[in-house]
Amino acid sequence: MPQPRLFPCSLINHGNVSAIATYLTQSGKRRIVRCGKCEGTCAETRDTVFFDLRPPAEKVMMALKMLRVKVALTAMGVGWGVTEATVLAWRRRAAQQAHAINVHLLRDLPVTQGQRDAMWSVMRRKQAQHASPDGASPEGSEDGRQWVWISVAPECRLILAALVGPRTLDSALQLIQTTAAVVLGMPGFFSDGVSGSLSALREVSHTFKTCPRTGKPGRPKPSIKEPHPALVYGQGIKKQRQGRLQAWVYRVCCGP
């Protein structure tokens, strides 16, 4: 997804933007700004949700707030005098800007812990299929279960990454890669007992150990992939019986 670019130089918070003119819209007075670095000009709402929209900004914001509380699109269209497609277009604009803001803000985060969790719901199931003992989805993930993977920094209650996909190694690897791209250093990681988490962490944070030569004829052994010395990973596993929690079992899978 392309990132917003107000000016060719893409400078932010450098004191290089100044207002040079104003114009009237249905939402009130707007400014035209100019960059002192590249001499480019644009409207102050350029690359925002409200750029080039005829309805007032307050109307768009209220519609987006109503979407958050799950107001029906039909009722919203009747109340605001717009079509459902228009409301969906506003939501699409807002989602793109929210993604751009997250990409800009979620980087080099100094967190010390990361927790991975997954929640599931059945969206479609033609027939019952049993998951593996650790809860992983069957091959192909065609049993209808949709998992929401999240990575959280508990010390600041911040969601570092999220995705929707089957409970497989590929999904765990994608979540760990996204988390590693926004944090600074290598925080300790904790999750439940799903088998894919440790393999995904080893794939993202690892070192190669060179095997010494034995002096015997033949090719030397290839380098062995080992977990990074700074990698810390622990699991908390629920022991249940007839749907009731009996005990918590904690184990350290990697690290001191």
C-alpha positions as CSV (number, residue, x, y, z in Angstrom):
1,M,0.0,0.0,0.0
2,P,1.5,3.4,-1.0
3,Q,2.4,5.7,1.9
4,P,1.0,9.3,1.9
5,R,3.4,11.9,0.3
6,L,2.4,15.5,0.7
7,F,5.5,16.7,-1.1
8,P,8.2,15.2,-3.2
9,C,10.7,15.7,-0.4
10,S,8.5,13.8,2.1
11,L,9.8,15.8,5.1
12,I,7.7,15.7,8.3
13,N,8.1,17.9,11.4
14,H,11.0,19.9,9.9
15,G,9.3,23.3,10.0
16,N,9.3,23.4,6.2
17,V,5.6,23.8,5.7
18,S,3.8,27.1,5.7
19,A,0.2,28.3,4.8
20,I,0.1,30.6,1.7
21,A,-3.7,30.8,0.9
22,T,-7.2,29.7,2.0
23,Y,-10.3,28.5,0.3
24,L,-13.9,27.8,1.4
25,T,-15.6,24.3,1.5
26,Q,-18.7,22.9,3.0
27,S,-16.7,21.9,6.0
28,G,-15.3,25.5,6.4
29,K,-12.1,27.3,5.5
30,R,-9.2,25.2,4.3
31,R,-5.6,26.2,3.8
32,I,-3.2,25.7,1.0
33,V,0.3,24.9,2.2
34,R,3.7,25.1,0.6
35,C,7.0,23.2,1.4
36,G,10.0,25.5,1.7
37,K,12.3,22.6,0.7
38,C,10.9,21.5,-2.6
39,E,8.5,24.4,-3.3
40,G,5.6,22.1,-3.7
41,T,2.0,23.2,-2.8
42,C,-1.1,21.2,-1.9
43,A,-4.3,21.4,0.2
44,E,-3.9,20.8,3.9
45,T,-6.2,17.8,3.6
46,R,-4.2,16.1,0.9
47,D,-3.8,12.4,1.5
48,T,-6.3,12.4,4.4
49,V,-9.8,10.9,4.7
50,F,-11.4,14.3,3.9
51,F,-9.5,15.2,0.8
52,D,-11.8,16.0,-2.2
53,L,-15.0,15.0,-0.4
54,R,-18.1,17.1,-0.8
55,P,-19.8,16.2,2.6
56,P,-18.6,18.1,5.7
57,A,-15.9,16.5,7.7
58,E,-18.1,16.3,10.8
59,K,-20.6,14.2,8.8
60,V,-17.9,11.8,7.6
61,M,-16.4,11.5,11.1
62,M,-19.9,10.7,12.6
63,A,-20.5,8.0,10.0
64,L,-17.2,6.4,10.8
65,K,-18.0,6.5,14.6
66,M,-21.3,4.8,13.9
67,L,-19.6,2.1,12.0
68,R,-17.4,1.4,15.0
69,V,-20.5,0.7,17.1
70,K,-22.0,-1.6,14.4
71,V,-24.8,0.7,13.2
72,A,-26.4,-0.9,10.1
73,L,-25.4,0.6,6.7
74,T,-29.0,0.9,5.6
75,A,-30.0,2.9,8.7
76,M,-26.9,5.0,8.3
77,G,-27.7,5.7,4.7
78,V,-31.2,6.8,5.5
79,G,-30.1,9.0,8.4
80,W,-27.3,10.8,6.5
81,G,-28.9,10.8,3.0
82,V,-26.0,8.8,1.4
83,T,-25.7,5.4,-0.2
84,E,-24.2,2.4,1.4
85,A,-21.4,2.4,-1.2
86,T,-20.5,6.0,-0.1
87,V,-20.2,4.9,3.5
88,L,-18.0,2.0,2.6
89,A,-15.8,4.2,0.5
90,W,-15.3,6.5,3.6
91,R,-14.4,3.4,5.7
92,R,-11.9,2.3,3.0
93,R,-10.3,5.7,3.1
94,A,-10.1,5.6,6.9
95,A,-8.6,2.1,6.9
96,Q,-5.9,3.1,4.5
97,Q,-4.9,6.2,6.6
98,A,-5.0,4.1,9.8
99,H,-2.6,1.6,8.2
100,A,-0.3,4.4,7.1
101,I,-0.3,5.9,10.7
102,N,0.5,2.5,12.2
103,V,3.4,1.9,9.8
104,H,4.8,5.3,10.7
105,L,4.4,5.0,14.5
106,L,5.0,1.2,15.1
107,R,8.8,1.0,14.5
108,D,11.8,0.6,16.8
109,L,9.5,0.0,19.9
110,P,11.6,-0.5,23.0
111,V,9.6,-3.4,24.5
112,T,11.0,-6.2,26.6
113,Q,8.1,-8.7,26.3
114,G,5.9,-10.0,23.6
115,Q,2.9,-12.3,24.0
116,R,1.3,-14.3,21.2
117,D,-2.3,-15.5,21.3
118,A,-4.9,-16.7,18.8
119,M,-8.7,-16.6,18.9
120,W,-10.9,-18.6,16.6
121,S,-14.5,-18.7,15.3
122,V,-16.2,-21.0,12.8
123,M,-17.1,-19.1,9.6
124,R,-17.8,-22.1,7.3
125,R,-17.6,-25.9,7.9
126,K,-18.8,-28.5,5.5
127,Q,-17.9,-31.4,7.8
128,A,-16.3,-31.8,11.2
129,Q,-12.5,-32.1,11.2
130,H,-10.4,-32.7,14.2
131,A,-7.4,-30.4,15.0
132,S,-4.1,-31.8,16.1
133,P,-3.5,-32.3,19.8
134,D,-1.8,-28.8,20.2
135,G,-4.8,-27.1,18.5
136,A,-3.2,-26.5,15.1
137,S,-5.5,-26.5,12.1
138,P,-5.4,-29.4,9.7
139,E,-3.5,-29.3,6.4
140,G,-5.1,-26.7,4.1
141,S,-7.2,-25.3,6.9
142,E,-10.4,-26.1,5.2
143,D,-12.3,-27.0,8.4
144,G,-13.9,-23.5,8.4
145,R,-12.1,-22.1,11.5
146,Q,-10.8,-18.6,11.1
147,W,-8.0,-17.6,13.6
148,V,-7.2,-14.1,14.7
149,W,-3.5,-14.0,15.6
150,I,-2.3,-11.1,17.8
151,S,1.1,-10.2,19.2
152,V,0.9,-7.9,22.3
153,A,3.4,-6.0,24.4
154,P,1.8,-6.4,27.9
155,E,4.0,-3.8,29.6
156,C,2.3,-1.0,27.5
157,R,-0.9,-2.9,26.4
158,L,0.0,-2.3,22.8
159,I,-0.9,-4.7,19.9
160,L,2.3,-5.1,17.9
161,A,0.9,-7.2,15.0
162,A,-2.3,-8.9,14.0
163,L,-3.5,-11.2,11.1
164,V,-6.3,-13.5,10.2
165,G,-5.3,-17.0,9.1
166,P,-5.2,-20.7,10.0
167,R,-3.4,-21.9,13.0
168,T,-0.4,-23.2,11.1
169,L,3.4,-22.7,11.0
170,D,3.1,-20.2,8.1
171,S,0.7,-18.0,10.1
172,A,2.9,-18.1,13.2
173,L,5.9,-17.3,11.1
174,Q,4.2,-14.3,9.4
175,L,3.1,-13.0,12.8
176,I,6.6,-13.3,14.3
177,Q,8.2,-11.6,11.3
178,T,5.7,-8.7,11.5
179,T,6.4,-8.3,15.2
180,A,10.2,-8.4,14.8
181,A,9.9,-5.6,12.2
182,V,8.4,-3.2,14.7
183,V,10.3,-3.9,17.9
184,L,13.8,-2.8,18.9
185,G,16.2,-5.6,19.8
186,M,14.9,-9.1,20.7
187,P,12.2,-9.1,23.5
188,G,11.3,-12.2,25.4
189,F,8.3,-14.1,23.9
190,F,5.5,-16.0,25.5
191,S,2.6,-18.0,24.1
192,D,0.4,-21.1,24.6
193,G,1.6,-24.6,23.7
194,V,1.0,-24.5,19.9
195,S,3.9,-26.2,18.2
196,G,4.5,-23.6,15.5
197,S,5.6,-20.8,17.7
198,L,9.1,-22.1,18.6
199,S,9.8,-23.1,15.0
200,A,8.7,-19.6,13.8
201,L,10.9,-17.9,16.4
202,R,13.9,-20.0,15.4
203,E,13.4,-19.1,11.8
204,V,13.3,-15.4,12.5
205,S,16.0,-15.2,15.3
206,H,18.8,-17.7,14.6
207,T,22.5,-18.1,14.1
208,F,24.5,-20.6,12.0
209,K,27.0,-23.0,13.7
210,T,29.8,-24.1,11.5
211,C,30.7,-27.8,11.9
212,P,34.4,-28.4,12.3
213,R,36.2,-30.5,9.7
214,T,36.9,-34.0,10.7
215,G,39.9,-34.7,8.3
216,K,38.0,-37.5,6.7
217,P,37.3,-37.6,2.9
218,G,34.1,-36.2,1.6
219,R,32.2,-32.9,1.9
220,P,32.0,-31.2,5.3
221,K,28.8,-31.1,7.2
222,P,26.6,-28.0,6.4
223,S,26.1,-25.3,8.9
224,I,23.5,-25.9,11.6
225,K,20.8,-23.4,12.3
226,E,20.5,-22.7,16.0
227,P,18.4,-20.3,18.1
228,H,19.9,-16.9,18.7
229,P,21.7,-16.8,22.1
230,A,19.5,-13.8,23.2
231,L,16.3,-15.6,22.2
232,V,14.0,-16.2,25.2
233,Y,10.7,-18.1,24.8
234,G,8.4,-19.6,27.3
235,Q,5.0,-21.3,27.2
236,G,2.0,-21.4,29.5
237,I,-0.2,-24.5,28.9
238,K,-3.6,-25.1,30.3
239,K,-4.5,-28.5,31.7
240,Q,-8.2,-28.9,31.4
241,R,-10.7,-31.7,32.2
242,Q,-14.2,-31.7,31.0
243,G,-13.9,-28.1,30.0
244,R,-12.6,-26.9,33.4
245,L,-9.2,-25.6,34.2
246,Q,-7.2,-27.9,36.4
247,A,-3.7,-26.4,36.4
248,W,-1.3,-24.1,34.5
249,V,2.0,-25.6,33.4
250,Y,4.9,-23.2,32.6
251,R,8.0,-24.2,30.7
252,V,11.0,-22.5,29.2
253,C,11.5,-23.7,25.7
254,C,14.5,-21.4,24.8
255,G,16.8,-19.2,26.7
256,P,18.3,-19.1,30.3
